[in-house]
């Protein structure tokens, strides 16, 4: 019976207290994954992660929520009071504090282990703060690009300083990286870039436009451009300010023309840039920029997208389960209704697959040496080459599938909250949902990556057969499932090209699209079962 009461006593206090958890300590499945894969001192690592997660879950979580408020979104101030062009990106104090503290945690410092960094990134992504997490991934790509494409003995002093600033910090301050590839004619078609690089006898200088540049507030940018008279793309590192100019707000020969109005990742300043002789430093051979930027910079970002999406899903499912255990309707807790019981179990399984799959893929990556390279090393054994190819293709498959499924998971988790699920200040889920949609497009949309995988396997068919690839992906899984997927992949890769528009090609392309999801689902489920079996 429910009688009228003008002083409705209903309160969310119970749930608000219940959802206050340490992201690491409260996640038994994440801890199981860690114990399954990590071979180092688990007790020491656990203590580090619990302490780190305390800050992530509370202080940084609160700052992230404040940064997401509409009134705190970044905006441009093109001129100062004296008509000097400064192109200042105005961001809230909370964002600067959050960024400073996360970068100062030393994720890329020499003393931070691979697994420690990986799990910390998973935890950080539960807050879904793209204003910081996108620059984090971009900075990692920049660090590795400098390390892989320049020898320490011959490295330019400017590049050496940039590397130190971004990895170890200088005087307690850490450099932030970004990557500027996209031009108005298209983002993924890097060979079509028209930005010009001119050597003036002393420095390389950039001239032209980039149309979609994220993390505009960064200190250093990885930029693709074509040297004068060349059809080949080169890759450069460009500082936002030359020495002594940051304090004066004099940018390094470029202007920020405007900020983009985006659906998601709105805390991250993205805009259009015009280069007017910006000084930049080349990385690697001038005719191998596409391979270098895709093989190194984008590969790290694509690997990171899997952790980003997994963290978002874990947070969405945890919050949905917590709310379902609190909310009452029609006389009982809503987590007692069979339809919702099924929904929550399905969502939890999907989040666990994403986490377990991310762990398994990272473990394979570490077995390659923990570095992405631009081409196969002829000195490596066939087994080493196949492992490297296995990881490279799994990174692409995981990026496509996990970014796609995370949007569906967060959408269904929001539904658990009913009308409250779409309230931006009630739960983090609307922000995670909007950002997840951006993740699916970032670093190569689905169709581009599907085509790349198809081309890769045709190119390396003599080294790595489709059947071998499937068996390596699903080692330990049901033999019949492996056989079925191996047969499907062999048949689909026997087709010569996905570029024509005849009926047979269209059907093959549709089947290839479905197959990619089925294979990654099987990979993640096998990884999940391996963890649960321990």
C-alpha positions in Angstrom: 0.0 0.0 0.0 1.3 3.5 -0.9 -0.6 6.4 0.6 0.0 10.1 -0.3 2.8 11.8 1.4 3.6 15.5 0.6 7.0 15.0 2.2 8.3 12.1 0.0 11.1 10.5 2.1 12.8 8.8 -0.9 16.5 9.2 -1.0 19.5 8.1 -3.2 21.9 8.2 -0.2 22.2 4.5 0.2 23.2 4.0 -3.5 25.6 7.0 -3.4 27.4 5.4 -0.6 27.3 1.9 -2.1 28.9 3.1 -5.4 31.9 4.6 -3.6 34.5 1.8 -4.2 38.1 1.4 -5.0 38.1 0.4 -8.6 40.8 -2.2 -8.2 39.9 -3.6 -4.8 36.3 -4.0 -5.8 37.1 -5.8 -9.1 37.7 -9.5 -8.4 37.8 -10.4 -12.1 40.5 -7.8 -12.9 42.6 -9.3 -10.0 42.1 -12.8 -11.4 43.4 -11.6 -14.8 46.4 -10.0 -13.1 47.2 -13.2 -11.2 46.8 -15.3 -14.4 49.2 -13.2 -16.5 51.6 -11.3 -14.3 54.7 -13.3 -13.2 56.3 -10.6 -11.0 55.7 -10.0 -7.3 51.9 -9.9 -7.1 51.8 -8.6 -3.5 53.9 -5.6 -4.3 52.0 -4.9 -7.5 48.7 -5.3 -5.7 49.7 -2.7 -3.1 50.7 -0.2 -5.8 47.5 -0.7 -7.7 45.2 -0.4 -4.7 46.9 2.9 -3.7 46.8 4.2 -7.3 43.1 3.1 -7.7 42.2 5.0 -4.5 43.3 8.3 -6.2 41.7 7.2 -9.5 38.4 6.3 -7.9 37.9 9.3 -5.7 40.1 12.4 -6.3 40.5 12.0 -10.1 37.0 10.7 -10.5 35.7 13.9 -8.9 37.9 16.1 -11.1 36.8 14.2 -14.2 33.1 14.9 -13.4 33.8 18.5 -12.9 35.7 18.8 -16.2 32.7 17.3 -18.0 30.3 20.1 -17.0 29.2 22.1 -20.1 30.4 25.4 -18.6 33.9 23.9 -18.3 34.5 22.9 -21.9 37.5 24.3 -23.6 37.3 27.4 -25.7 39.7 29.6 -27.8 41.1 33.0 -27.1 42.8 34.0 -30.3 44.1 37.4 -29.2 45.3 39.0 -26.0 44.3 42.5 -24.9 47.1 44.0 -27.0 46.0 42.3 -30.2 48.8 39.7 -30.1 47.8 36.4 -31.7 48.2 33.8 -28.9 45.7 31.1 -29.7 45.3 30.2 -26.1 43.1 27.2 -25.3 41.2 28.0 -22.1 40.6 25.0 -20.0 39.3 24.7 -16.4 41.6 24.5 -13.5 40.3 21.0 -12.6 41.4 19.7 -16.0 44.9 21.1 -15.7 45.2 19.6 -12.2 43.9 16.2 -13.4 46.2 16.2 -16.3 49.2 17.3 -14.3 48.7 14.7 -11.6 48.1 11.8 -14.0 51.1 12.6 -16.1 53.2 13.1 -13.0 52.3 9.6 -11.9 55.1 8.5 -14.3 53.2 6.0 -16.5 56.1 6.0 -19.0 58.9 6.4 -16.6 61.7 3.8 -16.6 60.7 2.5 -13.2 57.1 1.7 -14.2 56.7 -1.9 -15.3 54.7 -3.0 -18.4 52.0 -4.7 -16.5 51.8 -2.0 -13.9 51.3 0.6 -16.6 48.8 -1.5 -18.5 46.5 -2.1 -15.5 46.8 1.5 -14.4 45.6 2.6 -17.8 42.6 0.2 -17.5 41.7 1.8 -14.1 42.1 5.3 -15.4 39.8 4.6 -18.3 37.0 3.8 -15.9 36.6 7.5 -15.4 36.3 8.0 -19.2 38.2 11.3 -19.1 39.3 11.8 -22.7 40.7 15.2 -22.1 43.6 13.4 -20.4 43.5 9.8 -21.7 43.7 10.6 -25.4 46.9 12.7 -24.8 48.2 9.8 -22.7 48.0 7.4 -25.6 49.3 10.0 -28.0 52.3 10.6 -25.7 53.1 6.9 -25.6 53.1 6.8 -29.4 55.4 9.8 -29.5 57.8 8.3 -27.0 58.1 5.0 -28.9 58.4 6.7 -32.3 61.4 8.7 -31.1 62.9 5.6 -29.5 62.4 3.4 -32.5 63.1 5.9 -35.3 66.3 7.6 -34.0 69.5 6.1 -32.5 70.5 7.5 -29.1 74.0 8.2 -30.4 72.9 10.3 -33.3 69.6 11.6 -32.0 69.1 15.4 -32.4 69.4 17.2 -29.1 65.9 18.6 -29.5 64.5 15.1 -29.9 66.4 13.8 -26.9 65.0 16.6 -24.8 61.4 15.9 -26.0 61.9 12.2 -25.2 63.1 13.0 -21.7 60.3 15.6 -21.1 57.6 13.1 -22.1 58.9 10.0 -20.4 60.8 11.0 -17.3 59.8 14.7 -17.0 62.0 17.7 -16.6 62.0 19.6 -13.3 58.9 17.8 -12.3 56.9 18.8 -15.4 55.9 16.3 -18.0 55.5 16.9 -21.8 52.3 16.0 -23.5 52.1 14.6 -27.0 49.5 14.7 -29.8 49.3 13.5 -33.4 48.2 15.5 -36.4 47.5 13.3 -39.5 44.1 14.2 -40.8 43.6 16.7 -43.7 40.4 18.0 -45.2 40.5 15.4 -48.1 40.4 12.5 -45.6 41.8 11.2 -42.3 42.7 7.5 -43.0 44.2 8.2 -46.5 47.5 9.4 -45.1 49.3 8.9 -48.5 47.0 11.7 -49.9 48.4 14.2 -47.4 49.4 17.6 -49.0 51.0 19.4 -46.0 54.4 20.5 -47.3 57.7 20.2 -45.5 60.5 22.6 -46.7 64.1 22.4 -45.7 65.6 25.9 -45.5 69.2 24.8 -45.1 69.0 24.7 -41.3 65.5 23.5 -40.3 62.5 21.7 -41.7 59.5 23.9 -41.8 55.8 22.9 -42.3 53.4 24.8 -44.6 49.7 24.0 -45.1 46.7 22.8 -43.2 45.5 19.9 -40.9 41.8 19.6 -40.5 41.3 17.3 -37.4 43.8 17.8 -34.7 43.1 16.6 -31.2 44.9 17.5 -28.0 45.7 20.9 -29.4 46.9 22.0 -25.9 49.8 19.5 -26.1 53.5 20.4 -26.1 54.6 18.3 -29.1 52.9 17.0 -32.2 53.6 14.0 -34.5 52.8 15.5 -37.9 52.8 13.8 -41.3 53.9 15.9 -44.3 55.5 15.6 -47.8 58.9 17.0 -48.4 59.0 19.5 -51.3 58.9 17.7 -54.6 58.2 14.3 -53.1 55.1 12.1 -53.4 56.2 10.2 -50.3 55.0 11.1 -46.8 57.5 11.8 -44.0 56.8 12.0 -40.2 58.0 14.9 -38.1 57.9 15.9 -34.4 56.9 19.5 -34.0 57.1 21.5 -30.7 54.1 23.7 -29.9 56.5 26.4 -28.8 60.2 27.0 -29.5 62.5 27.5 -26.4 61.5 30.6 -24.4 58.3 31.2 -26.3 55.7 29.3 -24.3 55.7 31.9 -21.5 55.2 34.6 -24.2 52.4 32.6 -25.8 54.2 32.8 -29.2 53.3 29.5 -31.1 55.8 27.8 -33.3 54.7 29.1 -36.7 51.2 27.8 -36.7 47.7 29.1 -35.9 44.7 27.3 -34.4 41.9 28.4 -36.6 38.9 27.0 -34.6 37.8 24.3 -32.2 35.5 21.5 -33.5 32.0 20.9 -32.2 32.0 17.2 -31.4 29.4 14.7 -30.2 31.8 13.1 -27.7 35.3 13.6 -26.1 34.2 17.2 -25.6 36.7 17.9 -22.9 39.5 17.2 -25.5 40.2 20.3 -27.6 40.1 19.3 -31.3 40.5 21.8 -34.1 41.8 23.0 -37.4 45.4 24.2 -37.8 47.3 26.2 -40.4 51.1 25.8 -40.5 53.1 28.9 -41.6 56.7 27.7 -41.4 56.6 25.7 -38.2 59.9 24.2 -37.2 59.8 20.4 -37.1 62.3 17.5 -36.6 62.1 14.5 -39.0 61.8 11.0 -37.6 63.1 8.1 -39.7 63.5 8.0 -43.4 61.7 10.8 -45.3 60.1 8.3 -47.7 58.7 5.9 -45.0 56.5 8.2 -43.0 53.3 6.3 -43.7 54.8 3.0 -42.5 56.4 4.6 -39.5 53.3 6.4 -38.3 50.9 3.5 -38.9 53.3 0.8 -37.8 54.4 2.6 -34.6 52.3 5.6 -33.5 48.9 4.3 -34.5 49.6 0.8 -33.4 50.1 1.9 -29.8 46.9 4.0 -30.0 44.9 1.1 -31.4 46.3 -1.2 -28.7 45.3 1.4 -26.1 41.7 1.7 -27.5 41.1 -1.8 -26.3 42.0 -0.9 -22.7 39.9 2.3 -23.1 36.8 0.4 -24.1 37.3 -2.3 -21.5 37.6 0.2 -18.7 34.5 2.0 -19.9 32.5 -1.2 -20.0 33.7 -2.3 -16.5 32.6 1.0 -15.1 29.2 1.0 -16.9 28.4 -2.5 -15.7 29.5 -2.0 -12.1 27.4 1.2 -11.8 24.4 -0.6 -13.4 24.7 -3.6 -11.1 25.0 -1.3 -8.1 22.0 0.7 -9.0 19.9 -2.4 -9.8 20.7 -3.7 -6.3 19.4 -0.5 -4.8 16.4 0.6 -6.9 13.0 -0.8 -6.0 10.0 -1.0 -8.3 6.7 -2.8 -7.9 7.6 -4.0 -4.5 11.1 -5.5 -5.0 14.6 -4.7 -6.0 14.8 -4.5 -9.8 17.8 -6.9 -9.9 15.3 -9.6 -8.9 13.3 -9.4 -12.2 14.3 -12.2 -14.6 14.7 -10.0 -17.6 17.1 -7.7 -15.8 19.0 -10.6 -14.2 19.7 -11.9 -17.8 20.6 -8.4 -19.0 23.1 -7.8 -16.2 24.7 -11.3 -16.6 25.1 -10.7 -20.3 26.7 -7.2 -19.8 29.0 -8.5 -17.1 30.2 -11.4 -19.4 30.8 -8.9 -22.2 32.9 -6.6 -20.0 34.9 -9.6 -18.7 35.6 -10.7 -22.2 36.9 -7.3 -23.1 39.2 -7.2 -20.0 40.4 -10.8 -20.4 41.0 -10.2 -24.2 43.0 -7.0 -23.5 45.2 -8.9 -21.0 45.8 -11.8 -23.4 46.6 -9.5 -26.3 49.0 -7.4 -24.1 50.7 -10.6 -23.0 51.2 -11.7 -26.6 52.5 -8.2 -27.3 55.1 -8.5 -24.5 56.2 -11.8 -26.0 57.2 -10.0 -29.2 59.5 -7.8 -27.1 56.9 -5.2 -26.2 57.7 -3.0 -29.3 55.9 -2.3 -32.5 58.0 -2.3 -35.6 57.4 -1.0 -39.1 58.3 -4.2 -41.0 59.2 -7.8 -40.4 62.9 -8.4 -39.4 64.5 -10.8 -41.9 66.8 -12.0 -39.1 63.8 -13.3 -37.0 62.7 -16.9 -37.2 59.4 -17.8 -39.0 57.9 -18.4 -35.6 58.9 -14.9 -34.4 57.5 -13.3 -37.5 54.2 -15.2 -37.2 53.9 -14.0 -33.6 54.5 -10.5 -34.6 51.9 -10.8 -37.4 49.5 -12.5 -34.9 49.7 -9.5 -32.6 49.5 -6.9 -35.3 46.3 -8.3 -36.7 44.7 -9.0 -33.3 45.3 -5.3 -32.4 43.3 -4.3 -35.4 40.5 -6.9 -34.8 40.3 -5.9 -31.1 40.2 -2.2 -31.8 37.3 -2.7 -34.2 35.3 -5.2 -32.1 35.8 -3.8 -28.6 35.0 -0.2 -29.6 31.8 -1.4 -31.3 30.6 -3.6 -28.5 31.4 -1.1 -25.8 28.9 1.3 -27.2 26.2 -1.4 -27.1 27.2 -2.4 -23.5 27.1 1.2 -22.2 23.8 1.8 -24.0 22.2 -1.2 -22.3 23.7 -0.3 -18.9 22.2 3.1 -19.2 18.8 1.5 -19.7 19.1 -0.1 -16.2 18.8 3.4 -14.7 15.6 4.2 -16.6 15.1 7.9 -17.2 18.0 8.7 -14.8 20.4 6.9 -17.3 20.5 9.8 -19.7 20.9 12.5 -17.0 24.5 13.8 -17.4 24.9 14.7 -13.7 23.3 11.5 -12.4 25.8 9.0 -13.7 29.0 8.9 -15.8 27.3 6.6 -18.4 26.1 9.3 -20.9 29.6 10.6 -21.2 31.1 7.1 -21.6 28.5 6.4 -24.3 29.3 9.5 -26.3 33.0 8.9 -26.0 32.6 5.3 -27.0 31.1 6.3 -30.3 34.2 8.4 -31.0 36.5 5.5 -30.1 35.0 3.4 -32.9 36.1 6.1 -35.4 39.4 7.1 -33.9 42.6 5.6 -35.4 40.9 4.1 -38.4 37.2 3.3 -38.9 36.0 -0.2 -39.2 36.0 -0.6 -43.0 39.5 0.7 -43.4 40.8 -1.7 -40.8 38.9 -4.7 -42.3 40.5 -3.9 -45.7 43.9 -3.6 -44.1 43.6 -7.0 -42.4 42.4 -8.6 -45.7 45.4 -7.1 -47.6 47.9 -8.1 -44.9 47.0 -11.7 -45.0 47.1 -11.9 -48.8 50.5 -10.2 -48.6 51.9 -12.7 -46.1 50.0 -15.8 -47.2 53.2 -17.8 -47.7 54.4 -17.0 -44.2 51.1 -17.3 -42.2 48.1 -19.2 -43.4 44.6 -18.2 -42.3 44.1 -21.6 -40.6 47.3 -21.3 -38.7 46.3 -17.8 -37.6 42.9 -18.9 -36.3 44.5 -21.9 -34.4 47.0 -19.5 -32.8 44.3 -17.1 -31.8 42.1 -19.7 -30.3 44.6 -22.2 -28.8 42.7 -24.3 -26.2 39.3 -23.5 -27.6 36.7 -26.0 -28.9 38.2 -27.9 -31.8 35.1 -27.7 -33.9 34.8 -23.9 -33.4 38.5 -23.5 -34.5 37.9 -25.7 -37.6 34.8 -23.7 -38.6 36.4 -20.3 -38.2 39.6 -21.5 -39.9 37.6 -22.7 -42.9 35.7 -19.4 -43.1 38.8 -17.3 -43.0 40.6 -19.5 -45.6 37.6 -19.1 -48.0 37.2 -15.4 -47.4 40.9 -14.7 -48.0 41.0 -16.7 -51.2 39.0 -13.9 -52.7 41.5 -11.6 -54.4 40.2 -8.1 -53.5 37.5 -6.2 -51.7 37.6 -3.2 -54.0 35.1 -4.1 -56.7 31.3 -3.6 -56.5 30.0 -6.8 -58.2 27.6 -9.0 -56.4 30.1 -11.6 -55.4 32.5 -9.0 -53.9 29.7 -7.3 -52.0 28.7 -10.7 -50.4 32.3 -11.5 -49.6 32.8 -8.1 -48.0 29.7 -8.6 -45.9 30.8 -12.1 -44.8 34.3 -10.7 -43.9 32.7 -8.1 -41.7 30.7 -10.7 -39.8 33.7 -13.0 -39.6 35.9 -10.4 -37.9 33.4 -10.0 -35.1 32.9 -13.8 -34.7 36.7 -14.4 -34.5 37.3 -11.6 -31.9 34.3 -12.8 -29.8 35.8 -16.3 -29.7 39.2 -14.9 -28.8 37.9 -12.9 -25.9 35.6 -15.7 -24.7 38.5 -18.1 -24.7 40.6 -15.6 -22.7 37.8 -15.2 -20.2 37.4 -18.9 -19.8 41.1 -19.3 -19.2 41.0 -16.7 -16.4 37.8 -18.2 -14.8 39.4 -21.7 -14.8 42.1 -20.6 -12.4 
